[in-house]
Amino acid sequence: LSTFLVDKNSELSTKQLGGLGGLNLHGRLSINDVQNIGNPLDALKANLKDKRFVELNLKWKSDHMPDDARKENEVLQNLQPSKHLEDLSIWNYNGTEFPSWEFDNLNLVFLRLEDCKYCLCLPPLGLLSSLKTLKIEGFDGIVSIGAEFYGSNSSFASLESLTFYDMKEWEEWECKTTSFPRLERLDVFKCPKLKGTKVVVSDELRISGNSMDTSHTDGGSFRLHFFPKLHELKLMDCQNLRRISQEYAHNHLTAKTDACAQFKSFMFPKPMQILFPSLITLSIVKCPEVELFPDGGLPLNIKEMSLSCFKLIASLRDNLDPNTSLQTLFIQDLEVECFPDEVLLPRSLISLYIYNCSNLKKMHYKGICHLSSLTLHDCPSLECLPAEGLPKSISSLTILNCPLLKERCRNPDGEDWGKIAHIQKLNI
């Protein structure tokens, strides 16, 4: 990567950019301190439009306060990249709008626009027919995204991954039904005012820190059947989310809900075994209002679960098929002193991970006698291992940030060392 720092001295700046225009650059170029270009005409001297490099980074200082938004726009206009460019990143641009580049003539594959805090609207990025990855972050001035974003009816023809992050004022998103025909992954993080999305995603949908009021939500219910091909769903810190509903069978799904304080229940017209026959991974963490699994029990093929509610854990056996495939269980944030009881966990379980259980003091031997792997992490009150020791079936033991237990398991004179000396894989 070739890096050019634009000097504050206007005369030096002009010479630098002029020299850049004469270089036969290939590969990657980063131009830093773009705010030091005093005259927009100097930017033309870089002659970027005729360069054949594949990656370009344009960076303004993050604390730069613009005194002339029109000049900022003209500078960026004159830094228009070549049609051969594949990867473009723009940081801290302080204009109120993007220049009128000929987007339909650009062949970008990757585009990142970050911390352009004064921009009031997005350029017609939908015209970038080769674009596969788009990341938009820190646009504090954006309130709505509409037709100007698409540029045509059949926009974002090749886009596979779309990310919006830290858009504080963004409320409305107008989505064209003919857009994003190949979109596989959508990430929407820290957009607290966004009311919803109608974008169809085929693979992975991650929503975090959003209001989730409308669109695919109805009265706080997330309507999963709007995403029939979705493989992975992650809903995190969605404070208005209350329910997840599904009307039709959905194959190959991984589902995670995390820190959704008002989330209470699943609304399914049929048992999960029918609606989600291929569900392998299910996570319900830091959702204190959820106390029951859906009627009809859990899918037979589920292999991994993460839970932080004791009532859900206690009802596992009643909701799992006797021939369940569940092998791995992550437990966290439980307010219990002793865990697990003899009949609490299914006998199919192979690996148990216990995280951040600050009150946990003891473990029951009979509750873990079928395991082959045990991990204890951030359990500062855990005093000792079971008096009977650990079962011979356990071949892997990890103990992290459990100071009392770590002392007892010290090799060779710790009081519990004899209980774990036989274990093949130890990490303490």
C-alpha positions in Angstrom: 0.0 0.0 0.0 1.4 3.4 -1.0 0.5 6.2 1.4 0.5 9.9 0.7 0.1 12.5 3.4 -1.2 15.8 2.1 0.8 18.7 3.7 -0.9 21.7 5.4 1.3 23.9 3.3 -0.7 24.7 0.2 2.3 25.0 -2.1 3.7 21.6 -0.9 0.2 20.1 -1.2 0.0 21.2 -4.8 3.4 19.7 -5.6 2.6 16.5 -3.8 -0.6 15.9 -5.7 1.0 16.9 -9.0 3.7 14.4 -8.4 1.1 11.8 -7.7 -0.5 12.4 -11.0 2.8 11.6 -12.8 3.3 8.3 -11.1 2.5 5.0 -12.7 0.7 3.5 -9.7 -0.4 -0.1 -9.5 -2.0 -2.0 -6.6 -3.1 0.1 -3.6 -3.1 3.8 -2.7 -4.0 5.7 0.5 -4.3 9.5 0.5 -4.4 10.8 4.1 -5.2 14.3 5.5 -7.3 15.1 2.5 -8.7 18.1 4.5 -5.3 19.8 3.7 -6.2 20.2 0.0 -7.0 23.9 0.0 -7.9 24.3 -3.6 -10.2 21.7 -5.2 -8.3 22.2 -8.5 -5.3 20.7 -6.8 -7.1 17.4 -6.4 -7.4 17.1 -10.2 -3.6 17.0 -10.4 -3.6 13.6 -8.7 -5.2 12.4 -11.9 -6.8 9.4 -10.1 -9.3 8.9 -12.9 -6.6 7.6 -15.2 -4.8 5.4 -12.7 -5.2 1.6 -12.8 -4.7 0.7 -9.1 -7.3 -1.7 -7.6 -7.6 -0.2 -4.0 -8.0 3.4 -2.9 -8.4 4.9 0.6 -9.3 8.5 1.1 -9.0 9.8 4.7 -9.9 13.1 6.2 -8.8 13.8 9.9 -11.6 12.6 12.2 -11.6 16.0 14.2 -11.6 18.1 11.1 -14.3 20.8 11.2 -15.3 21.9 7.6 -15.6 25.6 6.9 -16.9 25.2 3.4 -19.1 22.1 2.6 -19.1 23.0 -1.1 -15.3 22.9 -1.2 -15.3 19.5 0.5 -17.6 18.2 -2.2 -15.5 19.7 -5.0 -12.3 18.1 -3.6 -13.9 14.7 -3.6 -15.5 15.2 -7.0 -12.0 15.8 -8.4 -10.7 12.7 -6.7 -13.0 10.5 -8.7 -11.3 7.1 -9.1 -10.7 5.1 -12.3 -13.3 2.7 -13.6 -10.7 0.0 -13.0 -10.8 0.5 -9.2 -12.3 -2.5 -7.3 -12.0 -1.4 -3.6 -12.8 2.1 -2.3 -12.9 3.3 1.3 -13.8 6.9 2.4 -13.3 8.1 6.0 -14.4 11.3 7.7 -15.6 13.1 4.5 -17.3 16.2 5.8 -19.4 17.3 2.8 -23.2 17.4 3.0 -23.6 15.3 -0.1 -21.5 13.1 -2.3 -20.2 14.2 -5.7 -21.9 13.3 -9.0 -19.5 10.6 -10.0 -20.6 8.4 -12.9 -21.4 5.5 -10.6 -22.7 3.3 -13.5 -19.3 3.4 -15.1 -17.4 2.3 -12.0 -16.6 -1.4 -11.4 -16.2 -1.3 -7.6 -16.5 -4.7 -5.8 -16.0 -3.4 -2.3 -17.1 0.0 -0.9 -16.8 1.4 2.7 -18.2 4.8 3.7 -17.4 5.6 7.3 -18.0 8.6 9.6 -19.3 11.0 7.0 -21.2 12.8 9.7 -22.5 15.8 7.7 -23.9 13.9 4.7 -27.7 14.3 4.5 -28.3 11.6 1.8 -26.5 8.7 0.1 -25.3 8.7 -3.5 -27.0 6.3 -6.0 -24.9 3.3 -5.0 -27.4 0.9 -6.6 -25.8 1.8 -10.0 -22.6 0.0 -9.0 -23.5 -3.2 -10.8 -20.3 -5.1 -9.8 -20.5 -4.2 -6.1 -20.5 -7.2 -3.7 -19.8 -5.7 -0.3 -21.1 -2.4 1.0 -20.4 -1.0 4.5 -22.0 2.3 5.7 -21.1 3.6 9.1 -21.4 6.7 11.3 -23.7 8.8 9.0 -25.2 11.0 11.7 -27.1 13.2 9.3 -29.1 10.5 7.5 -32.8 10.4 8.6 -34.2 8.4 5.7 -32.9 6.3 2.8 -35.1 6.3 -0.3 -35.0 6.3 -4.1 -31.8 8.3 -4.3 -29.9 5.3 -2.9 -30.9 2.9 -5.7 -30.6 4.9 -8.9 -32.6 2.5 -10.9 -35.3 -0.2 -10.6 -32.9 -3.1 -10.9 -30.3 -1.8 -8.4 -27.5 -3.5 -6.4 -27.5 -6.4 -9.0 -24.4 -8.1 -7.5 -24.5 -7.1 -3.8 -24.0 -10.0 -1.4 -23.2 -8.3 1.9 -24.7 -5.0 3.3 -23.8 -3.4 6.6 -25.2 -0.3 8.4 -23.6 0.7 11.6 -24.0 3.5 14.1 -26.7 5.5 12.2 -28.1 7.5 15.2 -30.9 9.4 13.4 -31.8 7.0 10.7 -35.6 6.2 10.9 -37.0 5.2 7.5 -35.7 2.8 4.8 -37.6 2.6 1.5 -36.9 -0.7 -0.1 -37.5 -1.5 -3.7 -38.8 -5.0 -4.3 -36.5 -5.4 -7.4 -33.3 -4.5 -5.5 -30.8 -6.7 -3.8 -31.6 -9.9 -5.9 -28.4 -11.6 -4.6 -28.2 -10.3 -1.0 -27.0 -13.0 1.3 -26.1 -11.1 4.5 -27.6 -8.0 6.1 -26.2 -6.5 9.3 -27.9 -3.5 11.0 -26.1 -2.4 14.2 -26.7 0.5 16.5 -29.4 2.2 14.5 -31.8 2.9 17.4 -34.5 4.8 15.5 -34.8 2.5 12.5 -38.3 1.2 12.4 -37.8 -1.9 10.2 -36.7 -3.3 6.9 -38.3 -5.1 4.0 -35.1 -6.3 2.4 -35.1 -10.0 1.6 -32.0 -11.8 2.8 -31.1 -15.3 1.7 -28.4 -16.3 4.2 -27.7 -14.2 7.4 -29.6 -11.4 9.1 -28.1 -9.7 12.1 -30.0 -6.8 13.9 -28.6 -5.2 17.0 -29.4 -2.1 19.0 -32.5 -1.2 16.9 -36.1 -0.3 17.8 -37.7 -3.0 15.7 -41.1 -1.3 15.7 -42.6 -2.0 12.2 -42.1 -3.7 8.9 -41.1 -7.3 9.7 -42.3 -6.6 13.2 -45.9 -6.2 14.2 -46.6 -5.1 17.7 -43.1 -6.2 18.7 -43.4 -9.5 16.9 -40.6 -10.4 14.5 -42.1 -12.2 11.5 -39.6 -14.8 10.5 -41.7 -16.1 7.6 -40.7 -13.0 5.7 -37.3 -14.6 5.3 -38.0 -18.0 4.0 -34.4 -18.8 2.8 -32.6 -17.4 5.9 -29.9 -19.6 7.3 -28.9 -17.5 10.3 -30.9 -15.0 12.4 -29.3 -12.9 15.2 -31.5 -10.4 17.1 -29.4 -8.5 19.7 -30.3 -5.7 22.0 -33.6 -5.1 20.3 -35.5 -3.4 23.2 -39.0 -3.5 21.7 -38.9 -7.1 20.5 -41.5 -9.2 22.3 -42.2 -12.2 20.1 -40.9 -14.2 17.2 -43.5 -15.6 14.9 -43.4 -18.1 12.1 -46.1 -19.5 9.9 -44.4 -22.0 7.5 -41.7 -24.7 7.7 -38.2 -23.2 7.7 -35.1 -25.4 7.0 -31.4 -24.9 7.9 -31.9 -22.1 10.5 -29.6 -21.0 13.3 -31.4 -18.6 15.7 -29.9 -16.3 18.4 -31.7 -13.8 20.6 -29.4 -11.8 23.0 -30.2 -9.0 25.4 -33.7 -8.4 24.2 -35.2 -7.3 27.5 -38.8 -7.5 26.5 -38.7 -10.7 24.5 -41.2 -13.1 26.0 -42.3 -15.8 23.7 -42.4 -17.7 20.3 -45.7 -17.6 18.5 -45.8 -20.8 16.4 -49.0 -22.4 15.0 -47.3 -25.8 14.9 -44.6 -27.5 17.0 -41.0 -26.5 16.3 -40.2 -30.0 15.1 -42.5 -29.4 12.2 -41.7 -25.7 11.5 -37.9 -26.0 12.1 -37.0 -29.6 11.3 -33.4 -28.7 10.6 -32.8 -26.3 13.4 -29.3 -27.1 14.8 -28.4 -24.1 17.0 -30.7 -22.1 19.3 -29.5 -19.3 21.6 -31.8 -17.5 24.1 -29.5 -15.3 26.3 -30.2 -12.3 28.6 -33.9 -12.4 27.7 -35.3 -12.5 31.3 -38.9 -12.6 30.2 -38.6 -15.9 28.4 -39.5 -18.7 30.7 -41.1 -21.3 28.5 -40.2 -23.1 25.3 -42.8 -23.2 22.5 -45.6 -25.9 22.9 -44.7 -29.2 21.3 -41.1 -29.3 22.4 -37.8 -28.6 20.6 -36.6 -30.0 17.3 -35.1 -33.5 17.2 -32.0 -32.4 15.3 -31.0 -29.5 17.6 -27.3 -30.0 18.5 -26.3 -26.8 20.4 -28.0 -24.4 22.7 -27.1 -21.4 24.8 -29.4 -20.4 27.7 -29.3 -18.1 30.7 -32.7 -18.6 32.3 -32.9 -21.4 34.9 -36.5 -22.1 34.1 -35.7 -22.9 30.5 -32.8 -25.1 31.6 -35.0 -26.9 34.1 -37.6 -27.6 31.4 -35.0 -28.9 28.9 -35.7 -32.6 29.5 -39.4 -32.2 29.2 -39.0 -30.4 25.9 -36.4 -32.6 24.3 -37.2 -35.8 22.4 -35.7 -38.9 24.1 -33.6 -39.4 21.0 -32.5 -35.8 20.9 -29.3 -34.8 19.1 -28.3 -32.1 21.7 -24.6 -32.4 22.4 -23.4 -29.0 23.5 -24.9 -26.6 26.1 -23.7 -23.1 27.0 -25.0 -21.9 30.4 -24.4 -18.3 31.6 -25.5 -15.7 34.1 -27.4 -18.1 36.4 -28.0 -17.0 40.0 -27.6 -20.5 41.5 -25.2 -21.8 44.2 -25.3 -25.5 43.1 -25.5 -26.9 39.6 -26.5 -29.2 37.9 -29.0 -31.5 39.5 -28.9 -35.2 38.6 -31.9 -35.2 36.3 -31.5 -31.7 34.9 -29.4 -32.2 31.8 -30.1 -34.6 29.0 -27.9 -37.7 28.8 -27.1 -36.9 25.1 -25.0 -34.0 26.3 -21.3 -34.2 25.6 -20.0 -30.7 26.2 -21.0 -28.3 29.0 -19.9 -24.7 29.2 -20.7 -22.7 32.3 -20.0 -18.9 32.1 -20.3 -16.0 34.4 -22.2 -17.7 37.3 -21.0 -15.5 40.1 -22.8 -17.3 42.9 -22.0 -20.8 41.8 -20.2 -22.6 44.7 -20.6 -26.4 44.1 -21.3 -28.8 41.3 -23.2 -32.1 41.5 -21.3 -35.2 40.3 -24.4 -37.0 39.1 -25.4 -34.1 37.0 -22.2 -34.2 34.9 -21.4 -38.0 34.9 -22.1 -38.4 31.2 -19.9 -35.5 29.9 -16.7 -35.7 27.9 -15.9 -32.0 28.0 -16.4 -29.4 30.7 -15.6 -25.6 30.7 -15.9 -23.4 33.8 -15.4 -19.7 33.0 -15.8 -16.6 35.3 -17.2 -18.4 38.3 -15.4 -16.7 41.1 -17.3 -18.3 44.0 -16.8 -21.9 42.8 -15.0 -23.5 45.7 -14.2 -27.0 44.6 -15.0 -29.9 42.3 -17.5 -32.6 43.4 -16.3 -34.7 46.3 -16.5 -37.8 44.0 -14.2 -36.1 41.6 -14.9 -35.8 37.9 -16.2 -38.7 35.9 -13.8 -40.8 33.9 -15.6 -39.9 30.7 -14.3 -36.3 30.9 -11.3 -36.0 28.6 -11.2 -32.2 28.4 -11.4 -29.7 31.3 -11.0 -25.9 31.0 -11.0 -23.6 34.1 -10.7 -19.8 33.5 -11.1 -16.9 35.9 -12.2 -19.2 38.8 -9.6 -18.2 41.4 -10.7 -20.5 44.3 -11.0 -23.5 42.1 -7.8 -22.8 40.3 -5.9 -22.8 43.6 -7.4 -26.2 44.5 -6.5 -27.7 41.1 -2.9 -26.6 41.2 -0.3 -29.2 40.2 0.8 -31.2 42.1 -0.3 -30.2 45.6 -3.7 -28.7 45.1 -6.5 -30.3 47.1 -8.4 -31.2 43.9 -5.4 -32.1 41.7 -6.0 -35.8 42.3 -9.5 -35.5 40.9 -8.3 -34.1 37.5 -4.8 -35.6 37.1 -6.2 -38.3 34.8 -7.7 -35.9 32.3 -5.9 -35.8 28.9 -6.6 -32.2 28.0 -6.3 -29.6 30.8 -6.4 -25.8 30.5 -6.2 -24.1 33.9 
